[in-house]
Amino acid sequence: MQIEAKITGMDELKGLIHSNIREALIEAGEEAIKVQKVESDYLNHTFNLRNAPGYAVTIKGKEVARKVPADSSHVDAKKKTEKTLDQADKTGTGLIFADGMEYASFVSAKGYDVVDSGLLHADKILNKKTKK
């Protein structure tokens, strides 16, 4: 006796899964930016560093979303974060969170919160979503 089975709807299921993952990563990126702009604990002189946080979302090695919401007075900060995101490794699926100002790592190395709060908050959001 031979049994034959046909499974339909797998492409739709994959699409739904990718859509849900994409939306969760975007939400985490958006929230990370909001938190980082409030939690940063360094002294601001130009406000470039605080205006530079941004994110990109990748699904299966392709960038599917990006946001760098710097205000119109900090165009250079936005450009530098865009460039950092352009150069980031986009293999796989994930959230890339960055601050493109060239002195961001220096300020962070001094013990100040440049991207830490945003990253931790994004991680918390994604952990909650994967435990549902």
RAZITA-V910832 format. One record per pair of residues at least 24 apart in sequence whose C-alpha atoms are under 10 Angstrom apart, sorted by sequence separation. I is the first residue (numbers start at 0). J is the second residue. D is the distance in Angstrom with one decimal. If there is no record, write none. Layout:
I_J_D, I_J_D
This chain:
28_52_9.8, 29_53_8.4, 49_73_9.7, 50_74_9.1, 51_75_8.8, 52_76_8.7, 53_77_8.3, 75_99_9.6, 76_100_6.3, 94_118_9.6, 28_53_7.6, 29_54_7.9, 47_72_9.0, 48_73_9.4, 50_75_9.7, 51_76_5.0, 52_77_8.2, 75_100_8.8, 76_101_9.5, 96_121_9.1, 28_54_5.8, 46_72_9.4, 47_73_6.1, 50_76_6.5, 51_77_5.5, 54_80_8.7, 55_81_9.3, 27_54_9.4, 28_55_7.7, 46_73_7.8, 47_74_8.9, 49_76_8.9, 50_77_7.4, 51_78_8.6, 53_80_6.7, 54_81_8.9, 62_89_7.0, 94_121_8.7, 28_56_8.1, 45_73_8.9, 47_75_7.9, 48_76_7.1, 51_79_7.7, 52_80_7.0, 53_81_7.9, 56_84_9.9, 60_88_8.7, 61_89_6.7, 62_90_9.2, 94_122_9.7, 25_54_8.4, 27_56_9.9, 47_76_5.4, 48_77_9.7, 51_80_6.0, 52_81_9.7, 54_83_9.9, 55_84_6.7, 60_89_5.3, 61_90_7.5, 62_91_9.8, 63_92_10.0, 65_94_9.6, 67_96_9.9, 24_54_9.6, 25_55_8.1, 46_76_9.0, 47_77_8.6, 50_80_9.6, 51_81_9.0, 53_83_9.6, 54_84_7.4, 55_85_9.1, 59_89_8.5, 60_90_4.1, 61_91_8.0, 62_92_9.0, 64_94_9.5, 65_95_9.2, 66_96_9.8, 67_97_9.2, 24_55_8.9, 25_56_6.7, 53_84_8.2, 57_88_9.6, 58_89_8.5, 59_90_6.7, 60_91_4.6, 61_92_8.1, 62_93_9.4, 65_96_9.8, 67_98_9.2, 24_56_6.5, 25_57_9.9, 48_80_9.9, 55_87_9.2, 57_89_6.2, 58_90_8.3, 59_91_4.6, 60_92_6.3, 62_94_9.7, 23_56_9.9, 24_57_8.8, 56_89_8.5, 57_90_7.6, 58_91_6.3, 59_92_5.1, 60_93_8.9, 62_95_10.0, 22_56_9.4, 24_58_9.7, 32_66_9.3, 55_89_9.0, 57_91_6.8, 58_92_4.2, 59_93_8.6, 21_56_7.2, 32_67_8.6, 33_68_10.0, 57_92_5.0, 58_93_6.7, 20_56_9.8, 21_57_8.0, 28_64_9.8, 29_65_9.8, 32_68_8.5, 56_92_7.5, 57_93_5.3, 58_94_9.1, 20_57_10.0, 21_58_7.2, 28_65_8.9, 29_66_8.1, 56_93_5.8, 57_94_6.5, 20_58_8.4, 25_63_9.5, 28_66_8.3, 29_67_9.6, 55_93_8.4, 56_94_4.7, 57_95_8.0, 25_64_7.2, 29_68_9.6, 55_94_6.0, 56_95_6.3, 18_58_9.6, 24_64_9.2, 25_65_8.3, 54_94_6.9, 55_95_5.1, 56_96_8.9, 17_58_7.5, 25_66_9.1, 54_95_5.3, 55_96_6.7, 17_59_9.3, 21_63_7.8, 22_64_9.6, 53_95_8.3, 54_96_4.4, 55_97_8.6, 21_64_8.3, 53_96_5.9, 54_97_6.1, 52_96_7.2, 53_97_5.5, 54_98_8.8, 52_97_5.6, 53_98_6.4, 51_97_7.9, 52_98_4.5, 53_99_8.5, 51_98_5.2, 52_99_7.3, 50_98_8.6, 51_99_6.3, 52_100_9.0, 49_98_8.5, 50_99_9.9, 51_100_6.8, 48_98_7.1, 50_100_9.5, 47_98_9.6, 48_99_8.1, 49_100_9.5, 47_99_9.6, 48_100_6.1, 51_103_9.5, 47_100_7.4, 48_101_9.2, 48_102_8.3, 49_103_9.8, 48_103_6.9, 47_103_9.9, 48_106_9.4, 52_113_8.6, 53_114_9.8, 51_113_9.9, 52_114_7.5, 32_96_8.5, 49_113_7.9, 53_117_10.0, 31_96_8.1, 32_97_9.5, 41_106_7.8, 48_113_7.7, 49_114_9.6, 52_117_8.9, 28_94_7.0, 41_107_9.2, 48_114_9.9, 27_94_8.1, 28_95_8.1, 29_96_10.0, 24_92_9.4, 25_93_9.8, 28_96_7.1, 41_109_9.7, 24_93_7.0, 25_94_7.9, 27_96_9.8, 41_110_9.2, 42_111_9.4, 24_94_6.0, 40_110_9.4, 41_111_5.9, 21_92_8.9, 23_94_9.7, 24_95_9.4, 40_111_6.0, 41_112_7.1, 20_92_8.8, 21_93_8.7, 39_111_7.4, 40_112_5.7, 41_113_7.9, 20_93_8.9, 21_94_9.3, 39_112_5.1, 40_113_7.8, 38_112_7.4, 39_113_5.9, 17_92_9.7, 38_113_8.7, 39_114_7.8, 38_114_9.2, 39_115_8.6, 35_112_8.2, 36_113_9.0, 38_115_9.0, 39_116_7.7, 35_113_7.3, 36_114_9.1, 38_116_6.5, 39_117_9.2, 35_114_6.3, 37_116_9.2, 38_117_8.2, 34_114_9.4, 35_115_7.7, 36_116_9.2, 37_117_9.5, 34_115_9.8, 35_116_5.7, 36_117_8.4, 32_114_8.8, 34_116_6.6, 35_117_4.7, 31_114_8.6, 33_116_9.9, 34_117_5.5, 35_118_8.4, 31_115_9.4, 32_116_9.2, 33_117_7.7, 34_118_9.2, 35_119_9.8, 31_116_7.4, 32_117_6.1, 34_119_9.6, 35_120_8.8, 31_117_3.9, 32_118_9.0, 34_120_7.3, 30_117_7.5, 31_118_6.3, 33_120_9.8, 34_121_9.3, 29_117_9.3, 30_118_9.6, 31_119_8.0, 32_120_9.4, 28_117_8.2, 31_120_5.8, 32_121_9.1, 27_117_8.9, 28_118_8.6, 30_120_7.3, 31_121_5.4, 27_118_8.9, 30_121_6.8, 31_122_9.0, 28_120_9.1, 29_121_8.6, 27_120_7.6, 28_121_6.4, 31_124_9.3, 27_121_4.6, 28_122_9.7, 30_124_8.6, 26_121_8.3, 27_122_7.6, 25_121_9.6, 27_123_8.6, 28_124_9.6, 24_121_8.2, 27_124_6.0, 28_125_10.0, 23_121_9.7, 24_122_9.8, 26_124_8.3, 27_125_6.7, 26_125_8.9, 24_124_8.9, 23_124_8.2, 24_125_7.3, 27_128_10.0, 23_125_6.9, 24_128_9.9, 20_125_9.5, 23_128_7.4, 23_129_9.4, 20_128_9.4, 19_128_10.0, 20_129_9.5
